[in-house]
């Protein structure tokens, strides 16, 4: 095992050296990213011009987000934009495609190697093959729990967005002249959808949001909705051109429409136009709109300050006065959490001194607000005692039971480094819980009495850790064994289920959460599948989890409604 780890780390160093020398770095960045965006689009829609292949949104998103692991190399590329998309793609030959395949494989390898070093995988090495497996069945169960906990809190559309294909067909026929009423109808309908139908648990209070970012959550949500509406317009134009190309009578017309598909799938558009459209549609001041767009923009002249890295790939890339983007990325890569990732990477001092101190209080306040709405439950936050602080105590008089909770890990983890931080915070919470539970029952009763303002005795206790998304890895799950793992959605789901029973008691919370997780795993986990990818002549095999996302969505909706 140790030798296999040494060999894969040696292979990693060799891969790092080879990737730097790929020929694609001598070509325009527009050519590289346009091909990436077109490849991702094929996964999102099921292949243009012949939609016979299955759609796979996850793979499409992975193709784009994995560019975050290689974005440091973009500065090697030229900034030429060419006369249009086909001019940009004219450099694509067999060597280019081979380099892109290796780039995607390398990006995936960068994603998993930190996990290998942390013992997440066991490694077997055969000639030209590295086989990665999970250490044991207990690890697999914990990993399934952690993944479904992460998935249940992800932002998503409550309802599918509008699909204005008829208006887009009118506009593509008249392009480059666009009937104003058709465009307004497309953008307005999509904007209202994204204002009303995006589910996202806030990570900060409104006041903290203003302080941290210099603009309000309302402004952010409105600009995001406007940009997502514009992305839907682009995809609608691509779909319309695709449909009309199949009906074109002449070859030149068909080829022109097929070119339009590519232009709208990977658009390069004037930056002021995009910001102006977003500001006009949302009613947000243009300078504020520009500030928000810049936080989601890669600037090759200031790459280290562009927020890109380890799973976060901003949807816009600036090329002179224009922005290159994937409309699919705009729709998927602008949740509130990505503002935090951008801040961590662009202004660590501000994150540490300003942002981070607001994260756990916001998480705690969300739980306190929910528990306080339940009949017969009293809630106290930030309860100090001689050797520490309890983040929250919830007391239920009828059952004489109490729940003490530690809230940790305010930033949803993205990438192995952040998972390690979450795990560390989870283990810290476990230590705080054990310190409290080591007290005598009389001392614990005294702390509860002080918190709720009257004397109680013989209280039955339950203890748990509240995180924003997940706990980390097996080490974290083993570290809190006997305590209740929670995130905001799981807390609501378990408590709502308990409330349907005649005899409510916090003593049953652990069992309720375990049952909820077991039920969700049974419905959502479709099984592990061994998959592989090739990198510089070596095959990397690893297990990947297949999920039923509809089951996770139903679980989340039931918990939150």
C-alpha positions as CSV (number, residue, x, y, z in Angstrom):
1,X,0.0,0.0,0.0
2,X,2.8,2.5,1.0
3,X,4.7,1.6,-2.2
4,X,1.5,2.2,-4.3
5,X,1.1,5.6,-2.7
6,X,4.7,6.4,-3.5
7,X,4.1,5.4,-7.1
8,X,1.0,7.4,-7.6
9,X,2.6,10.5,-6.1
10,X,5.6,9.9,-8.5
11,X,3.1,9.7,-11.3
12,X,1.5,12.9,-10.1
13,X,4.8,14.8,-10.3
14,X,5.4,13.4,-13.8
15,X,1.9,14.5,-14.8
16,X,2.4,18.0,-13.4
17,X,5.5,18.3,-15.6
18,X,3.8,17.0,-18.8
19,X,0.7,19.1,-18.5
20,X,2.8,22.3,-18.5
21,X,4.2,21.4,-21.9
22,X,1.0,20.6,-23.8
23,X,0.7,22.3,-27.2
24,X,-2.7,23.8,-26.3
25,X,-1.1,26.5,-24.2
26,X,0.3,28.1,-27.4
27,X,-3.3,28.6,-28.7
28,X,-6.0,31.1,-28.0
29,X,-7.8,30.7,-24.7
30,X,-11.1,31.3,-26.6
31,X,-10.4,28.2,-28.6
32,X,-9.7,26.1,-25.6
33,X,-12.6,27.2,-23.5
34,X,-15.1,27.2,-26.4
35,X,-14.3,23.6,-27.1
36,X,-14.8,22.8,-23.3
37,X,-18.1,24.7,-23.3
38,X,-19.3,22.9,-26.4
39,X,-18.3,19.6,-25.0
40,X,-20.2,20.3,-21.7
41,X,-23.3,21.5,-23.7
42,X,-23.4,18.1,-25.4
43,X,-23.8,16.5,-22.0
44,X,-26.5,19.0,-20.9
45,X,-28.7,18.6,-24.0
46,X,-27.9,15.1,-25.2
47,X,-25.9,16.0,-28.3
48,X,-26.7,18.9,-30.7
49,X,-28.3,18.2,-34.1
50,X,-29.0,14.5,-33.1
51,X,-30.3,14.3,-29.6
52,X,-30.1,10.6,-29.2
53,X,-27.6,10.4,-26.3
54,X,-28.8,10.6,-22.7
55,X,-28.4,13.9,-21.0
56,X,-26.1,14.1,-18.0
57,X,-26.1,17.5,-16.2
58,X,-23.6,16.3,-13.6
59,X,-21.0,15.4,-16.3
60,X,-21.6,18.7,-18.1
61,X,-20.9,20.6,-14.9
62,X,-17.9,18.5,-14.0
63,X,-16.3,19.3,-17.4
64,X,-16.5,23.0,-16.7
65,X,-15.7,23.0,-13.0
66,X,-12.7,20.8,-13.3
67,X,-11.1,23.7,-15.4
68,X,-10.6,25.3,-11.9
69,X,-7.7,22.9,-11.3
70,X,-5.9,24.0,-14.5
71,X,-6.9,27.7,-14.7
72,X,-3.4,28.7,-13.5
73,X,-2.1,27.7,-16.9
74,X,-4.5,29.9,-18.8
75,X,-2.1,32.8,-18.7
76,X,0.1,30.9,-21.1
77,X,-2.6,31.2,-23.8
78,X,-3.0,34.0,-26.3
79,X,-5.9,36.4,-26.1
80,X,-6.9,36.3,-29.8
81,X,-10.6,36.0,-30.3
82,X,-10.8,35.5,-34.1
83,X,-13.6,36.5,-36.4
84,X,-16.1,34.2,-34.7
85,X,-16.6,30.9,-33.1
86,X,-15.7,28.8,-36.1
87,X,-12.5,30.9,-36.6
88,X,-11.7,30.2,-33.0
89,X,-12.3,26.5,-33.5
90,X,-10.3,26.3,-36.7
91,X,-7.2,25.4,-34.7
92,X,-8.9,22.3,-33.4
93,X,-7.2,19.2,-34.9
94,X,-6.5,15.7,-33.6
95,X,-3.6,16.9,-31.4
96,X,-5.8,19.6,-29.9
97,X,-8.5,17.1,-29.1
98,X,-5.9,14.7,-27.6
99,X,-4.5,17.5,-25.4
100,X,-8.1,18.5,-24.3
101,X,-8.8,14.8,-23.3
102,X,-5.5,14.8,-21.3
103,X,-6.3,18.1,-19.7
104,X,-9.7,16.8,-18.5
105,X,-8.1,13.7,-17.2
106,X,-5.4,15.7,-15.4
107,X,-8.0,18.0,-13.9
108,X,-9.9,15.0,-12.5
109,X,-6.6,13.6,-11.2
110,X,-6.0,16.9,-9.4
111,X,-9.4,16.6,-7.8
112,X,-8.8,13.1,-6.3
113,X,-5.1,13.2,-5.4
114,X,-5.6,15.3,-2.2
115,X,-8.1,12.6,-1.1
116,X,-5.6,9.8,-1.8
117,X,-3.1,11.6,0.4
118,X,-5.6,11.8,3.2
119,X,-6.4,8.1,3.1
120,X,-9.8,8.5,1.4
121,X,-8.8,5.7,-1.0
122,X,-6.7,2.6,-0.9
123,X,-4.4,2.4,-3.8
124,X,-3.4,-0.7,-5.9
125,X,-0.7,-0.3,-8.6
126,X,-0.4,-2.6,-11.6
127,X,1.5,-1.8,-14.8
128,X,-0.2,1.3,-16.3
129,X,-3.1,1.1,-13.9
130,X,-3.8,2.7,-10.5
131,X,-6.9,1.2,-8.9
132,X,-8.5,3.3,-6.1
133,X,-11.0,1.7,-3.7
134,X,-12.6,2.7,-0.4
135,X,-11.0,1.2,2.6
136,X,-14.0,-0.7,4.0
137,X,-17.8,-1.0,4.2
138,X,-18.1,1.3,7.2
139,X,-16.3,4.0,5.3
140,X,-18.7,3.6,2.3
141,X,-21.7,4.0,4.6
142,X,-20.3,7.2,6.1
143,X,-19.4,8.5,2.6
144,X,-22.9,7.9,1.4
145,X,-24.3,9.8,4.4
146,X,-21.9,12.7,3.8
147,X,-22.7,12.9,0.1
148,X,-26.5,12.9,0.5
149,X,-26.1,15.5,3.3
150,X,-24.2,17.7,0.9
151,X,-26.7,17.2,-1.9
152,X,-29.8,17.9,0.2
153,X,-28.7,21.5,0.8
154,X,-27.6,22.5,-2.7
155,X,-29.3,25.4,-4.4
156,X,-31.8,24.3,-7.0
157,X,-34.8,25.5,-9.0
158,X,-38.1,24.6,-7.4
159,X,-39.8,24.5,-10.8
160,X,-38.3,24.2,-14.3
161,X,-37.6,27.5,-15.9
162,X,-39.8,28.8,-18.8
163,X,-38.8,27.6,-22.2
164,X,-39.5,30.4,-24.7
165,X,-38.6,28.5,-27.9
166,X,-41.2,30.3,-30.1
167,X,-39.9,33.7,-29.2
168,X,-36.4,32.5,-29.8
169,X,-37.2,31.1,-33.2
170,X,-38.6,34.5,-34.2
171,X,-35.4,36.2,-32.9
172,X,-33.0,33.8,-34.6
173,X,-34.8,34.3,-37.9
174,X,-34.3,38.1,-37.6
175,X,-30.8,37.9,-36.1
176,X,-28.8,40.2,-35.9
177,X,-31.9,42.3,-35.5
178,X,-34.0,41.3,-32.5
179,X,-37.7,42.2,-32.1
180,X,-37.8,44.0,-28.8
181,X,-41.1,42.6,-27.6
182,X,-39.8,39.0,-28.1
183,X,-36.6,39.7,-26.2
184,X,-38.4,41.5,-23.3
185,X,-40.9,38.7,-22.9
186,X,-38.1,36.1,-22.8
187,X,-36.0,38.0,-20.3
188,X,-38.8,39.2,-18.1
189,X,-40.4,35.7,-17.7
190,X,-37.0,34.1,-16.9
191,X,-36.0,36.8,-14.5
192,X,-39.2,36.4,-12.5
193,X,-38.7,32.7,-12.4
194,X,-35.2,33.0,-11.0
195,X,-36.3,35.6,-8.4
196,X,-39.1,33.3,-7.2
197,X,-38.0,29.8,-7.7
198,X,-34.4,29.4,-6.7
199,X,-34.1,27.5,-3.4
200,X,-31.0,28.5,-1.4
201,X,-30.3,28.5,2.3
202,X,-28.7,31.9,3.2
203,X,-25.2,31.6,4.6
204,X,-25.2,35.0,6.2
205,X,-27.7,37.4,7.7
206,X,-28.7,40.3,5.5
207,X,-26.8,42.7,7.6
208,X,-23.6,40.5,7.5
209,X,-24.0,40.1,3.7
210,X,-23.9,43.9,3.3
211,X,-20.9,44.2,5.5
212,X,-19.0,41.4,3.9
213,X,-19.5,42.1,0.2
214,X,-20.4,45.8,-0.1
215,X,-23.8,45.1,-1.7
216,X,-27.1,43.7,-0.5
217,X,-28.4,40.2,-0.8
218,X,-31.3,41.7,-2.7
219,X,-29.0,43.3,-5.2
220,X,-27.1,40.0,-5.6
221,X,-30.2,37.9,-6.1
222,X,-31.6,40.4,-8.6
223,X,-28.4,40.6,-10.7
224,X,-28.0,36.8,-10.5
225,X,-31.6,36.3,-11.7
226,X,-31.0,38.7,-14.6
227,X,-27.7,37.0,-15.6
228,X,-29.4,33.6,-15.4
229,X,-32.3,35.0,-17.5
230,X,-29.8,36.2,-20.1
231,X,-28.2,32.7,-20.1
232,X,-31.6,31.2,-20.8
233,X,-32.0,33.6,-23.7
234,X,-28.6,32.4,-25.1
235,X,-29.6,28.7,-24.8
236,X,-33.0,29.5,-26.3
237,X,-31.3,31.1,-29.3
238,X,-29.0,28.0,-29.6
239,X,-32.0,25.7,-29.5
240,X,-33.9,27.7,-32.0
241,X,-31.0,27.8,-34.4
242,X,-30.6,24.0,-34.0
243,X,-34.3,23.4,-34.7
244,X,-34.3,25.7,-37.8
245,X,-31.1,24.2,-39.1
246,X,-32.9,20.9,-39.5
247,X,-35.5,22.5,-41.6
248,X,-33.2,24.6,-43.8
249,X,-33.5,24.0,-47.5
250,X,-30.1,25.2,-48.5
251,X,-26.7,24.1,-47.3
252,X,-25.4,27.6,-46.7
253,X,-28.5,28.4,-44.6
254,X,-28.1,25.2,-42.6
255,X,-24.4,25.8,-42.0
256,X,-25.1,29.4,-40.9
257,X,-27.7,28.2,-38.4
258,X,-25.3,25.5,-37.1
259,X,-22.7,28.2,-36.6
260,X,-25.2,30.3,-34.7
261,X,-25.8,27.3,-32.3
262,X,-22.1,27.3,-31.5
263,X,-22.0,31.0,-31.1
264,X,-24.8,31.0,-28.5
265,X,-23.5,27.9,-26.7
266,X,-20.1,29.6,-26.1
267,X,-20.9,33.3,-26.6
268,X,-18.3,36.1,-26.6
269,X,-20.3,39.3,-26.0
270,X,-19.5,42.8,-25.0
271,X,-19.0,43.2,-21.3
272,X,-20.9,46.5,-21.0
273,X,-23.8,45.0,-22.9
274,X,-24.1,42.1,-20.5
275,X,-23.8,44.3,-17.4
276,X,-26.2,46.8,-18.9
277,X,-28.8,44.2,-19.7
278,X,-28.5,42.7,-16.2
279,X,-28.7,46.2,-14.5
280,X,-31.7,47.3,-16.7
281,X,-33.6,44.0,-16.2
282,X,-33.0,44.0,-12.4
283,X,-33.2,47.7,-11.6
284,X,-29.8,47.4,-9.8
285,X,-27.4,50.3,-10.2
286,X,-24.9,49.6,-13.1
287,X,-21.8,50.1,-10.9
288,X,-23.2,47.6,-8.4
289,X,-24.0,45.1,-11.2
290,X,-20.4,45.5,-12.5
291,X,-19.1,44.7,-9.0
292,X,-21.1,41.5,-8.8
293,X,-20.2,40.4,-12.3
294,X,-16.5,41.0,-11.6
295,X,-16.7,38.6,-8.6
296,X,-17.7,35.9,-11.1
297,X,-15.2,36.8,-13.7
298,X,-11.7,35.4,-14.5
299,X,-9.3,38.1,-15.4
300,X,-6.1,36.7,-17.1
301,X,-4.2,39.8,-16.2
302,X,-5.0,39.2,-12.5
303,X,-5.5,35.5,-12.3
304,X,-4.5,35.1,-8.7
305,X,-7.2,37.6,-7.7
306,X,-10.0,36.0,-9.8
307,X,-11.3,33.6,-7.2
308,X,-10.8,30.6,-9.4
309,X,-9.5,27.3,-7.8
310,X,-10.3,23.9,-6.4
311,X,-13.8,23.3,-7.7
312,X,-14.9,26.9,-8.2
313,X,-14.7,28.1,-11.8
314,X,-16.2,31.6,-12.3
315,X,-18.6,31.5,-15.3
316,X,-17.2,34.6,-17.1
317,X,-13.7,35.1,-18.6
318,X,-12.7,38.6,-19.6
319,X,-11.1,39.1,-23.0
320,X,-10.6,42.8,-23.5
321,X,-14.0,44.5,-23.6
322,X,-15.8,41.2,-24.0
323,X,-16.9,38.3,-21.7
324,X,-16.6,34.6,-22.8
325,X,-19.0,32.3,-21.0
326,X,-21.0,29.2,-20.9
327,X,-24.7,29.9,-20.3
328,X,-24.9,26.6,-18.5
329,X,-22.2,27.7,-16.1
330,X,-23.9,31.1,-15.5
331,X,-27.1,29.1,-14.4
332,X,-25.2,26.8,-12.1
333,X,-22.2,28.6,-10.7
334,X,-23.6,31.7,-9.0
335,X,-25.0,30.5,-5.7
336,X,-24.2,32.5,-2.6
337,X,-21.6,30.0,-1.5
338,X,-19.5,30.9,-4.5
339,X,-19.2,34.5,-3.2
340,X,-17.6,32.9,-0.1
341,X,-15.2,30.8,-2.2
342,X,-14.2,33.9,-4.2
343,X,-13.6,35.9,-1.0
344,X,-11.5,33.2,0.5
345,X,-9.2,33.2,-2.5
346,X,-9.1,36.9,-3.3
347,X,-9.2,38.6,0.1
348,X,-8.3,36.1,2.8
349,X,-7.7,38.8,5.4
350,X,-11.2,40.1,4.9
351,X,-12.6,36.6,5.0
352,X,-10.9,35.9,8.3
353,X,-11.6,39.2,9.9
354,X,-15.1,39.9,8.6
355,X,-16.8,37.1,6.8
356,X,-15.9,34.1,9.0
357,X,-17.2,35.6,12.2
358,X,-20.7,35.8,10.7
359,X,-21.0,32.3,9.3
360,X,-21.6,30.1,12.4
361,X,-24.0,32.7,14.0
362,X,-26.1,32.6,10.8
363,X,-26.2,28.8,10.9
364,X,-27.1,28.8,14.5
365,X,-29.8,31.5,14.1
366,X,-31.4,29.4,11.4
367,X,-31.7,26.4,13.7
368,X,-32.8,28.4,16.7
369,X,-35.5,30.2,14.7
370,X,-36.9,26.8,13.4
371,X,-36.8,25.1,16.8
372,X,-38.5,28.1,18.5
373,X,-41.5,27.8,16.3
374,X,-42.3,24.3,17.6
375,X,-44.9,24.1,20.4
376,X,-43.5,23.5,23.9
377,X,-39.9,24.1,23.0
378,X,-37.7,26.8,24.5
379,X,-34.5,27.8,22.9
380,X,-31.4,29.5,24.3
381,X,-28.3,30.4,22.3
382,X,-24.7,30.9,23.3
383,X,-25.1,29.4,26.8
384,X,-21.9,30.0,28.8
385,X,-20.7,27.7,31.5
386,X,-17.5,27.4,33.5
387,X,-15.5,25.5,30.9
388,X,-17.0,26.5,27.7
389,X,-20.1,27.5,25.7
390,X,-23.1,25.6,24.4
391,X,-24.1,27.1,21.0
392,X,-27.7,26.1,21.6
393,X,-29.9,24.4,24.1
394,X,-33.5,23.4,23.2
395,X,-35.7,22.3,26.1
396,X,-39.0,20.4,25.9
397,X,-40.8,20.6,29.2
398,X,-43.5,17.9,28.5
399,X,-40.8,15.3,28.1
400,X,-38.2,17.0,30.3
401,X,-35.7,16.5,27.5
402,X,-33.1,18.8,26.1
403,X,-30.9,19.0,23.1
404,X,-27.5,20.7,23.2
405,X,-25.8,21.5,20.0
406,X,-22.5,22.8,18.7
407,X,-22.7,24.6,15.3
408,X,-19.6,24.3,13.1
409,X,-18.3,24.6,9.5
410,X,-20.2,27.6,8.2
411,X,-18.7,27.4,4.7
412,X,-19.9,24.5,2.5
413,X,-16.8,22.5,1.6
414,X,-15.5,22.5,-2.0
415,X,-12.5,20.4,-2.6
416,X,-10.3,18.2,-0.4
417,X,-8.7,21.1,1.5
418,X,-12.0,22.5,2.6
419,X,-13.3,19.0,3.5
420,X,-10.3,18.7,5.8
421,X,-11.2,22.0,7.5
422,X,-14.9,20.8,7.9
423,X,-13.7,17.6,9.4
424,X,-11.4,19.4,11.9
425,X,-14.3,21.7,13.0
426,X,-16.5,18.6,13.4
427,X,-14.0,16.9,15.7
428,X,-13.7,20.2,17.6
429,X,-17.4,20.1,18.2
430,X,-17.2,16.5,19.5
431,X,-14.6,17.6,22.1
432,X,-16.9,20.4,23.3
433,X,-19.8,18.0,23.6
434,X,-17.8,15.5,25.5
435,X,-16.6,18.2,27.9
436,X,-20.2,19.1,28.7
437,X,-21.3,15.5,29.0
438,X,-18.5,14.7,31.5
439,X,-20.4,17.0,34.0
440,X,-22.6,15.5,36.6
441,X,-26.3,15.4,35.9
442,X,-26.9,18.0,38.6
443,X,-24.4,20.4,36.9
444,X,-26.0,19.8,33.5
445,X,-29.4,20.5,35.0
446,X,-28.1,23.7,36.5
447,X,-26.8,24.9,33.2
448,X,-30.2,24.2,31.5
449,X,-32.0,25.9,34.4
450,X,-29.9,29.0,34.0
451,X,-30.4,29.0,30.2
452,X,-34.3,28.8,30.3
453,X,-34.7,30.9,33.4
454,X,-36.3,28.4,35.8
455,X,-35.2,25.3,37.7
456,X,-35.4,21.9,36.1
457,X,-34.0,18.5,37.2
458,X,-33.5,15.1,35.8
459,X,-33.3,16.3,32.3
460,X,-32.7,13.7,29.6
461,X,-30.1,15.0,27.2
462,X,-29.3,14.5,23.5
463,X,-26.3,16.1,21.8
464,X,-25.5,17.0,18.3
465,X,-23.3,18.8,15.7
466,X,-24.9,21.2,13.3
467,X,-23.0,21.8,10.0
468,X,-23.8,23.8,6.9
469,X,-23.7,20.7,4.6
470,X,-21.7,17.6,5.7
471,X,-19.2,16.4,8.4
472,X,-16.1,15.5,6.4
473,X,-14.9,11.9,6.1
474,X,-15.1,8.7,8.1
475,X,-12.8,10.3,10.8
476,X,-15.4,12.9,11.5
477,X,-18.3,10.4,11.5
478,X,-16.4,8.2,14.0
479,X,-15.5,11.2,16.0
480,X,-19.1,12.1,16.7
481,X,-20.4,8.6,17.2
482,X,-23.2,8.7,19.7
483,X,-24.0,12.3,18.8
484,X,-26.5,13.6,16.3
485,X,-25.2,14.7,12.8
486,X,-27.3,17.6,11.5
487,X,-27.5,20.2,8.7
488,X,-30.5,22.6,8.4
489,X,-32.5,20.3,6.1
490,X,-31.9,17.1,8.1
491,X,-32.8,18.9,11.3
492,X,-36.1,20.0,9.9
493,X,-36.9,16.6,8.4
494,X,-36.2,14.7,11.6
495,X,-38.0,17.2,13.9
496,X,-41.0,17.3,11.6
497,X,-41.2,13.5,11.6
498,X,-40.9,13.4,15.4
499,X,-43.6,16.0,15.8
500,X,-46.1,13.6,14.2
501,X,-45.6,11.1,17.1
502,X,-47.7,11.4,20.2
503,X,-44.8,11.5,22.6
504,X,-42.1,14.0,21.5
505,X,-38.8,13.8,23.2
506,X,-35.3,15.1,22.2
507,X,-34.1,11.7,23.5
508,X,-35.4,10.3,20.2
509,X,-33.7,12.8,17.9
510,X,-30.7,10.6,17.2
511,X,-32.9,7.6,16.2
512,X,-35.0,9.9,14.0
513,X,-32.0,11.3,12.2
514,X,-30.6,7.8,11.6
515,X,-33.9,6.7,10.2
516,X,-34.2,9.7,7.9
517,X,-30.7,9.1,6.6
518,X,-31.3,5.4,6.1
519,X,-34.5,6.1,4.3
520,X,-32.9,8.7,2.1
521,X,-30.0,6.4,1.3
522,X,-32.4,3.6,0.4
523,X,-34.3,5.9,-2.1
524,X,-31.4,8.0,-3.4
525,X,-28.3,5.8,-3.5
526,X,-28.3,3.8,-6.6
527,X,-25.0,2.1,-6.0
528,X,-21.3,2.6,-6.6
529,X,-19.9,2.1,-10.0
530,X,-16.2,1.6,-10.9
531,X,-15.2,4.1,-13.6
532,X,-11.9,5.0,-15.1
533,X,-10.2,7.6,-17.1
534,X,-6.8,7.7,-18.9
535,X,-4.0,10.1,-18.2
536,X,-0.8,10.0,-20.2
537,X,-1.1,6.3,-21.0
538,X,-2.1,5.3,-17.4
539,X,-5.6,4.2,-16.4
540,X,-7.0,5.6,-13.1
541,X,-9.9,3.5,-11.7
542,X,-12.1,4.7,-8.9
543,X,-15.6,4.2,-7.4
544,X,-18.2,6.8,-8.1
545,X,-21.6,7.1,-6.5
546,X,-24.8,7.1,-8.6
547,X,-27.7,9.1,-7.1
548,X,-31.4,9.5,-7.6
549,X,-31.5,13.3,-7.5
550,X,-35.3,13.4,-7.7
551,X,-35.4,11.4,-4.4
552,X,-33.1,13.9,-2.8
553,X,-35.1,16.8,-4.2
554,X,-38.3,15.3,-2.8
555,X,-36.7,14.8,0.6
556,X,-35.5,18.4,0.7
557,X,-38.8,19.8,-0.4
558,X,-40.7,17.8,2.1
559,X,-38.4,19.0,4.9
560,X,-38.5,22.7,3.9
561,X,-42.2,23.1,3.2
